[in-house]
Amino acid sequence: MSVSQKQLWHLTQIQPDSRAHNEFVIIAKEGALDVGALRRAFTEVVARHEAWRTTFRDVEGEPYQFVHEPVDVEMPLTDLSHLGLGQALRRAADIATANTLQPYDLARGPLIRPRLVRLSDGRHRLQLSLHQLVFDPTTLHRIVFPELVALYRSFTEGVSSSLPCPLAQYAAYTTWELDWVNRPDAAARIERWRSRLHGVTPLQMPLDHPRPARQRVTGGTIPLTVDRTTVERLRRSACSAGGTLFDGFATAYAWWLHLQTGSEDIVFGSAYDLRQLGDLSAVAGYCVAPLVLRCAVYADDSFCSLVDRIRNTVIDAARDAVPFASLIAGLDIPRDPRNHPLFQAALSFQPRRATTAEGWSLDAMECAVHDALGSSTFDISVELDERYEGHVVGRLVFNADLFDRATAREMASNWYEAISAVARVPDLPLTVHGLGRCR
């Protein structure tokens, strides 16, 4: 197993009933659908990638992954076309919730559960529940989704797959990672992290309830939407300061955390794709690690000046990316059962991708299902997905042991106000915008 997988596996053993690592995505198809071709295409995708045919077992106290031979993947079809669209969507969400809430047997599998739902004759949803051990955003957005659409198109046209065989499987990534983390370069990176994170302390957000003696990862979800106009303003403002749209959202998030905590020393996490380090971009599986982003935020900063600081923080952190478990071990960070180590807030952002084919869409931000899962790894996190149409959808995920839902709604509204303010007038000192804590 990879370093990141092993860390995740140990967490599942500590909290076997936790649903924090259950994931859910929707692949939607508008227009006519050949169900047989879709089933065949999905079976082919699973056959192409060993990570999606893998189970995990404890062998004399150590976890190992076992790859199974390809088989036809079961994809039950639930027909809701006799219902009105609104009722069908609600029923589909109930089905997805029930499927995603089911615990996974990591030793027996399967760790992916596809279910096809017909909302009407021309509207279908492939509802995919899966375990985080075999999945990350790159797997979904850049590998599985494009391959599924390409294979479906081929099979509906009566031709065989024209996709080349994957250049590498997850075992190659595991071998590379286990070798790389023991090299001098990885040790040098960890030493630079030691200097970068010296003196870091947990963010002190105002809580509704005392922090429990042991983190339980119970959570809730509030939906977020940023309209196209605001997104474009934020993009232009970030670009004018030399940054990307992610840098813009990260800057606004850092400022928002500064407002909530009153601290000038802001620390949060953001996922980084470790495939980039090993030239293994086509490998499906769990290959991400959080980057710890630490940045000073001052009341008299303007958005543009803070973008430049955040951009450099992200570049420096990415240059020293290592698996998070290796970082914690290398820095000898003591485990605090009350907190996630090093950071308690997180930001994720999935950039816009070119449309794959007319009628197909991908949604990893189904808030109703995630809210029903009731899990949160961090005190607070914001997860964003830029859509092809130009707007951004997402969710604010909160630790329900610490925050009431009403407070989380207020935080979501306050976060959007911060985004809108800096997008409209990026050159003013942040204090001029007049925003403060939620309470």
N, C-alpha and C positions, 0 to 999 in steps of 0.2 A: 504494500500500500504506500501511497505517497505520504509525505509528511503532513500535508493538509488533511488528507483523508483519515489518517490515523488519529489526528487530533479530534476530528469530527466524530469518528467512531467511538472514541473514549467518552465523549460527551453523551452519546446515545446510551452508553452503558451506565453512566452516572445517573441519568434521568431517562429511563427506558419508556416512561409514559409521556414524555414531552413531545409536542407536535411542532416544536420550533424548527425542525428540519424537513417538514412536509411542505412540498411546493405544488403550485397549481398554475397552469397556463391554458389559454384558449387559442386554438387555430381555427379561424372562421372562414367559411366559404360562402360567398354570395353567388347565386345562379345555380344552374344544374350541377348535380354531383353524381359521379359514378362511384357508388359505395364500394363496389368490388375493387376498383382501381385504387381507391384511397387505402383500403385495407392492405392491398398488395404493396403499395408504395411505403406504407408505414412499416410493414414487415421487412421490407428491403432496407429501410433506414436502420432498423434495429440490427439486422444482419451485418450491416456495414461497420457498426461501431461496437466494439467489445464492451465498452463501459456500460452500455444499456442491456447487456446480457450477463452482468456480473452480480454475484452475491458475496457476502462477507461472513467469515466464520472465525471463531476463536479456536486457535490450535495451540494448546498448552500455554494459554495465557497471552498469546500474541495474535493479533488480527491478520487475516490473509484474505485476498480477493480471489474468487474462483470464477472463471469465464465459462459460460455454457454455450453449447452449440446452437446455431440459429434454428428457430422453429417459427411456425406461423403464429403471429401475435393475435390474441383475441381482442376484438374491438366491438363490444356490444353496441347495438343501435337502439336508442330510445326515441320513439316517434311521438312528438308533441304537437304535430301539425293540426290536430283536431281542436286545439285550444287557440284562443286569441293570442296575439304576439306577446302582449304584456304578461299574461298568465303563463305562457310557455317559457318566457325568459326567467320568471320567478321560479318555476318548477325546475328549469335547467340549473339554476343556481343552487337549489336545494339538493339536486342530484350530485352536483359537483362538490358541495360541502360534505355530504355523506361519504362520498368516495375519498375525499382528501383527508377526512378525519380518521379513517381506518388506519390502525397501526401497521407498520411494515415489519415483516419477518426478514431481517437482514440476511439470515443464513439460508433461507429457502427462496425468497423472492416471490414474485417479481417486484422490482423496485420502480416500475413504470406501470401506470394503469390508464390506458386510453379508453374513452367512451365517446361514441358519436351520438350527437343529439340533433334530431331534425325539428327545427322550429317551424318551418313551412316547406313547401315543395322547393323553393329556391333559396333556402337559408339553413345552413348547417353549422354546427360547432363541434370540433374535435376537442373534448375536454380532457386534458392530460394532467393527471396527478402523478407525482414522482418524488423520490427521496433525494435530498441534497447531495448525498454521496456520489451520485452519478450525473450531476447536472450543475451547470452554471450558466449565466446569461450568454456567454459566447457560444456555448453548445447549442442553445436554443436559436439565437438570432442569426448566427453566421454559419452554422453547420446544418442542424436538423431541419429548420424551416425551409431554407432554400433547396435542400436536397429533396425534401418531401414534395414540394411543389414541382420540381423538375421531374422527379420520378412519376408523379401522378400524370403530368402532361404526356410523358412518354407512353405510359401504359394505356391512357385513353386513346392515344393515336395508334395503338397496336404495335409499338416498337419496343425493343428491349432497352434497358437502361444504357445511356451513353455516358454516365458518370464514371470517371476514373476511380480506381480503388484508392481508399485513403492511404496517404503516404506513411502514416504511423498510427498506432493504437495507443490506448492509455498506458499500457505496460511500458511503452517506450518513454512516455512522459515520466512515469514513476522511476524508471531506471536513471533517466537524466537527472531528475530532481534529487534523488538519494545520493547520487554521485556529486552533484554540484554543491549541495549544502555542506559537504565535508571538505571542500576545496578552500585554499587560502583566501580566494576572492570573497566567498561568503562570510568568512570570519572577519575580514576587513570591513565589509559592509556593516556587520553587527557592531563593530567598534565605533563606526561613525554614528550609528544609531544611539550608542551609549552617550556620546557627546550631545547629540541632537535632543535627546529626551531627558537629559539631566535635570532633576528637580521638578519633573512634571507631577502635577497633582490632579485628582479628579475634579471635573467641573461641578460646581455647586449650583444646580438649578433649584428654584423654589419648588418644593414638593408639597403635595396634598397630604401625604402619609409618610410616616417614618420608614426608612429603608429597612427591609427585613434582614435578619441575621444571615440568611442565605438567599441568593438570587433564584427566583422561581421561573423566570422568563415568561410570565403571564402577560398578555398584552391586548391591545385593541388597535383599530385602524380607522383613520379619518381620510376620506378621499380628497385629493388635491387636483386642481386644474389651473393651468396658466394659459391664458388666451394667446393666440398667434401674434397679435400686435405687441404684447408685453414681451413675448419670447424674442421677437425680432429686435426690439429696443435693447433688450439685455444682451443679445448677441453682438449688436453693433457697438454697444458701450464696451463690452469685454474685448472685442477685436481692436477697438481704437487704442486700448491699453496693451495690446500685444497678446491677449489671451483668447481662449476658446469659450464656447457657450458653457461647457463644464466649469471653466474657471469663473465665469460669471455667476453661476449658481453656487459654486463653492464659496465665492466671496460674500454673496448675500447670506449664505448659511452661517459663515463665520461671524458676520456682523450680527445676525439674529441671535446666535449663541452668546455673543458679547452683551447684547441687550438683556437677555434672560438671566445671565449669571453675574453681570457686572465685572467680569474678569477681563483683563487685557491679554491673558495667556490662554488662547483658545486651542483646544485639541479635539480632533474628531477623526474618524476612520472613513476610508473609501476604498472600494474593491479595486484590485489590480490584477490583470491577467498575466500570470506567470508563463504562459505559453510563449510570450514574446521573447523571453530570455533564452529559450531553448530551440527557437525556430520550429515550433511544433503547432503552428496556428490551426491546423485542420484536425487536431485531436479533440474528440468529444469526451466530456467527463468533468470532474471537479478540479479545476486548475487555477482557482483564484485565491488571493490572500489580501487581507486588508493592509492598506498603507496608512500609517499614522501621520496625520497632517497637523503640525504644530505651528501656529502663526500668531504674531502679536497683532492685536486690533486696538486702535486708539480712537477716542471719541472724535478727534479732529481729522481723522482720515476721510478722504473722499473715496467714493466707490472705485474710481479709476486708479488711485494710488494703491488701494488695497488689492485690486486685481493683480497688479504687478507683483506684489508681495506673495499673494496666494499662488500665482503661476510659478514663481521660483520655488516656493515650498513644494508644490506638486512635482516639479522637475527633479528637484534634489531627492525627494522621497522615492520617486520611481527609479532613479539611478541606483538606489541602494535597496531595491525590493528584495525581500527574502520571505519564505514561508513564515507565517505568524508564529507557529509553534517553535520554529527555530529561533526567532527573535526573542520570544519570551524565555526560552531556555538559555540562550546566549547571554542575555542581560540578567539572568538569575532573578526574574521578577517573582516575588512571592505571590501565591495565589490568594486573593481576597474573595471569600465566598459571597460577599455582598455585591461585588462589582465585576463587570467585564474588565479584563486587564488593559491598562494604558489609556483607554478611551471609553466613554459612555454614550457618545453621540456619533451618528454615522450619516453619510450621504452617499447615495448611489445614483448614477445617471446613465441611461442607455441612449446614445445618440441616434438621431434619425438615420434610417437606412433607406436605400432606394427601394421602391416597390418591387416585389418579386414577380407578381403576375396579377392581372386584373381579377378582382373578385376575392383575392386572398388577403387575410390580415392576421395579425398576431397581437395578443393581449396578455401580458404578464402582470397586469395591475388590477385584477378582479378584487375589489375591496371587500365585497360581501363575504366571499369565501375566506379571505385572509383574516377578516375580523372574527369569523366563526372559529378559526383555528385558535385564536386567543393567545398568540405567542409574540414575544418581543425579546430579542437578544440583548438590546441596548436600552438605556433609559428612554432615549428618543432617537428616531431616525426618520429621514426623508428619502423616499425612493421615487425616482422620476424616470419617465420614458417619453422621449421626444417622438411624436408621431409624424408620419409622412405628410399630413396635411398642414403641419407647421406649429400646432399647439403642443403642449406638454401635459400629460396626465401622470398621476402618481398617488402616493399615499403617505401620510404621516403615521408612523407606528410608534405607539407609546407603551411603556411599562405600566400595566394596570395596578400593580402593587404600589406605585408611586404617585400616579396621576389619576384624577377623576376624568371621565369622558368629557364633561363640560369644560374642564381645563384644557384638554387636548384639542377640542374644537376651537377654543379661544387661541391656542397656540398656532393652529393651522391658519386661522384668519390673520393673526399677527404676522406669521411668516409670509403670507401672500401680500400683505400691506408692505412689508419690507422689500419684497421682490419688485412690486409695482413702483415704489418710491425711487429706488436706485435706478430702475430702468428708465423712468421719466427724466430724472435730473441726476446724472451720474457724477457731475463735477463738484457738487456741493459737499461740505463736511457732513458726515453722517448724522451728527447731532441736529443739524438744521431740519431734518425730516420729521423730527418731533415724535418719533416712536419710542416706546419704552417697554418695560416688562409687561407680560400679559396681566399680572395682578399687582 
